Amino acid sequence: MLKKIKGTQDISFDELKYWYFIEKAIKKVTNLFCFKEIRTPMFEATELFRRSVGEATDVVQKEMYTFEDKGKRSITLRPEGTAPVARAFVENGFVNYGLPLKLYYIGSMFRYEKPQAGRLREFHQFGAEIIGSKDFLADFEIIELAINFLDELRINDYKIYINSIGCKKCRMDYIEALKNYYADKKDQLCEDCKKRYDQNILRLLDCKEDKEISKDAPSILDYLCDECKNDFDDLKKLLESRNIEFSVDKNLVRGLDYYSKTAFEFRSDRLGAQDQILGGGRYDGLIDYIGNKSVPAVGFACGIERIIILLKELEYDIEFDSNPKVAILPFESPQAFNKAFEYAERLRRRNIETYVDVVNRSMKNKLKHANRIGVKLSVIIGEDELSNNILSIKEMKAGTQFNVEESWMDHIIENKLNKI
């Protein structure tokens, strides 16, 4: 038997209620904040991610699904959503729509990781971006959007952590200080961090294995230039004035090369060691990397699968009714089936979800199936009903049955459904 690829999942039936619930929250909150949706391709030129995410990152070195297409081009399934949005911004001249531009996306991402709870090889992200503002006000709004999104989902068991990782100018001195700090500790580092020491030393700060070593490392906050320091202080003041609780985590650096200045994460203990719900920050240099256009930006992304884990942990009663309201059960003759489709069309015009049984089987089995799929009313069409221009309607939960004239069928069913 053929089976799904490891690290992927089939999403159906009761599981879909979580997806619909989250997607509804995304649509509501992004509309309220006046963010517009963008949909980018599932695969891009590999160079886009090498250039933007960073050659030394785990994503590029270990996790990307990269292949050569028939035109001998190197193609990569998108491992994250921000770089494709930045590419689309440059390529399509989105600057002409006026800045700042506020965009959001929902879609599949792909990374070759060891599958575990909330981390799959095909996973789904919701992300939001503000492109074209260098002010800390944009940083605040993107954080506020994330808070409102989680509020809409009734998720409040989390903590917000923020940091500034500076700009290129002030980060040079900090990188030198880190190298000096770790110089006599290289032998104690994990194998990945030994490589990161030369390739991307900031990543040593968020390594889970080397936490004890990194806890006494120099703080980037002591090396910020005046502009970065003032922006970070202003952001903290605005968060405080809006009564938003947060903590400063000096080791928060994020995992991708394109981040600068503000970095933030929302974390929940309910997720265990991998406690991040969502994360983001400022990436003022990304669009410059892609299209030689200096345009500041800030954004966040969250894994939908991880949100679902939280919702299940919280055991909220999520209302979701995907069951048809009416089942039409034709029986015994082609004419009955013909009438079934006619009646279904009349009901659907009234926005009544209507299921037609298209299997020629006994009425007992038809009713059994109608009960299984959760309909409220079943419409029975047999020889007697056809000859007398009537319909037999069964109220499934009560088990009662009554007849109606064909011409009044849709009115009576609509009224009945409103009362059940």
C-alpha positions in Angstrom: 0.0 0.0 0.0 1.3 3.5 -0.9 1.6 5.8 2.1 2.1 9.5 2.7 5.7 10.8 2.7 7.3 11.0 6.2 6.8 14.3 7.8 3.6 15.1 5.9 0.0 14.8 7.1 -3.6 14.3 5.8 -6.0 16.9 7.2 -9.6 16.0 7.2 -12.9 15.6 9.2 -12.7 16.6 12.8 -9.1 17.9 12.5 -10.3 20.5 10.0 -12.1 22.4 12.7 -8.8 23.7 14.1 -7.7 24.9 10.7 -10.9 26.6 9.9 -10.9 28.3 13.4 -7.3 29.6 12.9 -7.9 30.7 9.3 -11.1 32.6 10.4 -9.0 34.4 13.1 -6.3 35.3 10.6 -8.9 36.7 8.2 -10.6 38.7 10.9 -7.5 40.2 12.5 -5.7 41.0 9.3 -8.8 42.7 8.0 -9.1 44.8 11.1 -5.4 45.8 10.8 -5.8 46.5 7.0 -3.2 43.9 5.9 -3.6 42.5 2.3 -3.1 38.9 1.4 -0.2 37.8 -0.9 0.3 34.3 -2.3 3.7 33.4 -3.6 4.9 30.3 -5.5 5.7 27.1 -3.5 9.1 27.0 -5.1 11.7 29.6 -5.9 15.1 29.9 -7.4 17.5 28.4 -4.8 19.7 31.6 -4.9 16.8 33.5 -3.3 17.2 31.6 0.0 21.0 31.2 -0.2 21.3 35.0 -0.5 18.6 36.1 2.0 18.4 33.3 4.7 22.1 32.8 4.7 24.6 30.2 3.6 25.7 29.4 7.1 22.2 28.8 8.5 20.8 25.4 9.3 18.0 26.0 6.8 20.3 26.4 3.9 22.9 23.9 4.9 20.7 21.0 6.1 17.0 21.6 5.6 16.1 22.8 2.2 14.4 20.7 -0.4 16.5 21.6 -3.5 16.4 20.0 -6.9 17.3 20.6 -10.5 14.4 21.1 -12.9 14.3 20.0 -16.6 15.8 23.4 -17.5 18.9 22.7 -15.4 17.8 25.4 -12.9 18.3 24.9 -9.2 14.9 25.1 -7.5 14.0 25.0 -3.8 10.6 24.4 -2.1 10.1 27.5 0.0 11.4 26.9 3.6 10.0 30.2 4.9 7.7 32.9 3.7 9.5 36.3 4.1 12.1 36.0 1.3 9.4 35.2 -1.3 7.4 38.2 -0.2 10.4 40.4 -0.5 11.2 39.0 -3.9 7.6 39.6 -5.0 7.8 43.2 -3.7 10.8 44.0 -5.8 9.9 42.0 -8.9 6.3 43.4 -9.2 7.0 47.0 -8.3 4.9 46.9 -5.2 6.5 50.2 -4.1 4.1 51.9 -6.5 1.2 50.9 -4.3 2.6 53.3 -1.7 4.5 52.7 1.5 4.3 51.3 4.0 2.8 48.2 2.5 1.1 45.7 4.9 0.9 42.1 3.7 0.1 38.7 5.1 0.4 35.1 3.8 -0.8 31.6 4.7 0.8 28.6 3.1 2.9 25.4 3.1 6.6 25.5 3.8 9.1 22.7 3.5 12.1 21.8 5.6 13.9 18.5 5.9 13.8 18.1 9.7 13.3 15.2 12.0 9.5 15.0 12.3 8.2 15.7 15.8 5.2 17.3 17.5 4.4 20.5 15.7 7.5 20.2 13.4 6.8 18.5 10.0 8.6 18.4 6.7 5.6 20.1 5.1 4.3 22.6 7.6 2.1 25.6 7.4 2.8 29.2 8.4 0.8 32.4 8.9 3.1 35.4 8.5 2.6 39.2 8.4 5.0 41.9 7.0 5.1 45.7 7.1 7.4 46.9 4.3 8.6 50.5 4.0 8.8 51.8 7.5 12.0 52.1 9.5 10.2 53.4 12.6 9.8 51.4 15.8 6.1 52.1 15.4 5.9 49.4 12.7 7.7 47.0 15.1 5.0 47.7 17.7 2.2 47.2 15.3 3.4 43.9 14.1 3.7 42.7 17.7 0.2 44.1 18.4 -1.1 42.2 15.4 0.4 39.0 16.8 -1.2 39.6 20.2 -4.6 40.3 18.6 -4.3 37.1 16.6 -3.7 35.0 19.7 -6.4 36.8 21.6 -8.9 35.9 18.8 -7.9 32.3 19.3 -8.3 32.6 23.1 -4.6 31.8 23.6 -3.2 33.8 26.5 -0.8 31.4 28.1 2.4 32.8 26.6 5.2 35.3 27.3 6.7 37.9 24.9 10.5 38.2 24.7 12.3 41.0 22.8 15.8 42.0 21.9 17.8 44.1 19.6 20.5 42.5 17.5 21.7 45.9 16.2 22.5 47.0 12.7 25.6 46.1 10.6 27.5 49.1 12.0 27.2 48.3 15.7 27.1 44.5 15.2 30.8 44.4 14.0 32.2 45.3 17.5 29.8 42.9 19.1 30.8 40.0 16.9 34.5 40.7 17.8 33.5 40.6 21.5 31.7 37.3 21.0 34.7 35.8 19.3 36.9 36.8 22.2 34.5 35.4 24.7 34.2 32.0 22.9 37.8 31.8 21.8 38.9 29.6 24.8 35.6 27.7 24.9 35.5 26.4 21.4 36.4 22.9 22.5 33.3 22.8 24.8 30.9 23.7 22.0 28.6 21.3 20.1 29.8 20.3 16.7 27.3 22.7 14.9 28.5 25.6 17.1 32.1 24.9 16.3 31.3 25.6 12.7 29.1 28.6 13.5 31.9 30.2 15.4 33.5 31.2 12.0 30.3 31.3 9.9 27.6 33.0 12.0 28.7 33.4 15.6 25.4 35.1 16.7 23.8 31.6 16.4 25.9 30.4 19.3 23.6 32.4 21.6 20.4 30.5 20.9 21.9 27.0 20.9 20.0 24.7 23.2 23.0 22.5 23.9 25.4 25.2 24.9 23.1 27.3 27.1 25.4 27.2 30.1 28.3 28.6 28.1 26.2 31.3 26.4 24.6 32.6 29.6 27.6 34.7 30.5 28.3 35.9 26.9 28.5 39.7 26.3 25.2 41.3 25.6 24.5 43.0 22.3 22.6 45.7 24.2 26.0 47.0 25.5 27.2 47.5 21.9 24.2 49.2 20.2 24.8 52.4 18.3 22.7 55.4 19.3 20.1 54.9 16.6 19.5 51.2 17.5 19.5 51.9 21.2 17.0 54.7 20.9 14.7 52.6 18.6 14.8 49.7 21.1 14.2 52.0 24.1 11.3 53.7 22.3 9.7 50.3 21.4 10.0 49.2 25.1 8.4 52.4 26.3 5.5 52.1 23.8 4.9 48.4 24.9 4.9 49.5 28.5 2.5 52.4 27.8 0.1 50.0 26.2 0.4 47.6 29.2 1.9 44.8 27.1 4.1 42.6 29.3 7.5 41.5 27.9 10.9 40.5 29.0 14.3 41.3 27.4 16.2 38.3 26.3 19.8 39.3 25.5 20.4 35.9 23.8 17.4 36.2 21.4 18.9 36.4 17.9 16.5 34.5 15.6 17.8 31.9 13.2 18.0 33.6 9.8 20.7 36.0 8.5 18.3 38.7 7.3 17.2 39.9 10.8 18.5 43.2 12.2 17.6 45.5 15.1 14.3 44.3 16.8 13.8 40.5 17.3 11.0 39.0 19.3 9.4 35.7 20.2 6.2 34.5 21.8 6.8 31.4 23.9 4.6 29.0 25.8 5.6 26.4 28.4 2.8 24.2 27.2 4.9 23.4 24.1 7.8 21.9 26.1 11.4 22.4 25.0 10.4 23.8 21.6 8.4 26.5 23.2 8.1 29.1 20.5 4.6 30.0 19.2 5.7 32.7 16.8 8.7 34.9 16.1 9.8 37.7 14.0 11.7 41.0 13.9 13.1 43.6 11.6 14.9 42.8 8.4 16.0 46.2 6.9 18.6 44.7 4.6 16.6 41.8 3.0 15.1 43.7 0.1 18.5 45.2 -0.6 20.0 41.7 -0.8 17.4 40.7 -3.3 16.9 43.7 -5.5 19.4 46.4 -4.6 16.7 48.5 -3.2 17.0 49.8 0.4 13.6 49.3 1.9 13.1 48.7 5.6 10.7 46.0 6.8 9.5 44.1 9.9 7.4 40.9 10.2 6.6 37.7 12.0 5.6 34.1 11.2 4.0 31.4 13.2 3.5 27.7 12.6 -0.1 26.7 12.4 0.6 23.1 13.5 2.1 24.5 16.7 -1.0 26.7 17.3 -3.1 23.6 16.9 -1.1 21.8 19.6 -1.8 24.7 22.0 -5.5 24.7 21.1 -5.8 21.0 21.9 -3.8 21.5 25.1 -6.3 24.2 26.2 -9.2 22.0 25.3 -11.4 24.8 24.1 -14.8 23.9 22.7 -14.3 25.0 19.1 -17.7 25.3 17.3 -17.6 23.7 13.9 -20.5 22.1 12.1 -19.5 20.7 8.7 -22.5 18.3 8.6 -25.1 18.7 5.9 -28.5 19.9 7.2 -30.7 17.9 4.9 -30.2 14.5 3.2 -32.4 13.6 0.1 -32.9 9.9 -0.1 -34.3 8.8 -3.5 -35.5 5.2 -3.7 -36.5 2.5 -6.3 -36.7 4.5 -9.6 -34.8 6.8 -12.0 -37.6 9.3 -11.6 -36.9 9.5 -7.8 -33.2 10.3 -8.4 -34.2 12.9 -11.0 -36.5 14.6 -8.4 -33.8 14.3 -5.8 -31.5 16.6 -7.8 -34.3 19.0 -8.5 -35.2 19.3 -4.8 -31.6 19.6 -3.8 -31.1 22.5 -6.2 -34.2 24.3 -4.7 -32.8 23.9 -1.2 -29.3 25.0 -2.1 -30.7 28.2 -3.6 -31.8 28.9 0.0 -28.3 28.2 1.2 -29.3 25.0 2.9 -26.5 22.4 2.9 -28.0 19.4 1.1 -26.7 15.9 0.7 -28.0 13.7 -2.1 -27.6 9.9 -1.6 -26.3 8.7 -4.9 -26.1 5.0 -4.0 -28.9 2.7 -5.0 -29.5 0.8 -1.8 -32.2 -0.1 0.7 -34.0 2.8 2.5 -32.9 1.3 5.8 -29.2 1.7 4.8 -29.9 5.2 3.3 -31.3 6.4 6.7 -28.5 4.7 8.5 -26.0 6.6 6.4 -27.9 9.9 6.8 -27.7 9.5 10.6 -24.0 8.8 10.4 -23.2 12.0 8.5 -25.3 14.0 11.1 -28.1 15.5 9.0 -31.0 17.1 10.8 -33.7 16.2 8.3 -34.0 13.4 5.7 -36.3 13.7 2.6 -37.6 10.4 1.4 -38.6 10.0 -2.2 -40.2 6.6 -3.1 -42.9 5.4 -5.5 -45.7 6.4 -3.1 -44.3 9.9 -2.7 -43.9 10.4 -6.5 -47.4 9.2 -7.3 -49.0 11.5 -4.7 -46.7 14.6 -5.3 -45.7 14.5 -1.6 -42.5 14.1 0.3 -41.8 12.2 3.5 -39.6 14.2 5.9 -37.9 12.5 8.8 -36.6 14.5 11.8 -33.5 12.4 12.6 -32.9 13.2 16.2 -36.6 12.9 17.3 -37.4 10.0 14.9 -40.7 11.6 13.9 -41.9 11.6 10.3 -44.4 13.7 8.4 -45.6 14.4 4.8 -45.5 17.7 2.9 -46.7 18.7 -0.5 -43.9 18.9 -3.1 -44.6 22.6 -3.8 -44.1 23.6 -0.2 -41.1 21.4 0.5 -38.3 24.1 0.6 -40.4 26.6 2.7 -41.3 23.9 5.3 -37.8 22.5 5.5 -36.3 26.0 6.0 -38.8 26.8 8.8 -38.2 23.4 10.4 -34.5 23.8 10.4 -34.8 27.2 12.1 -36.7 25.6 15.0 -34.5 22.5 15.5 
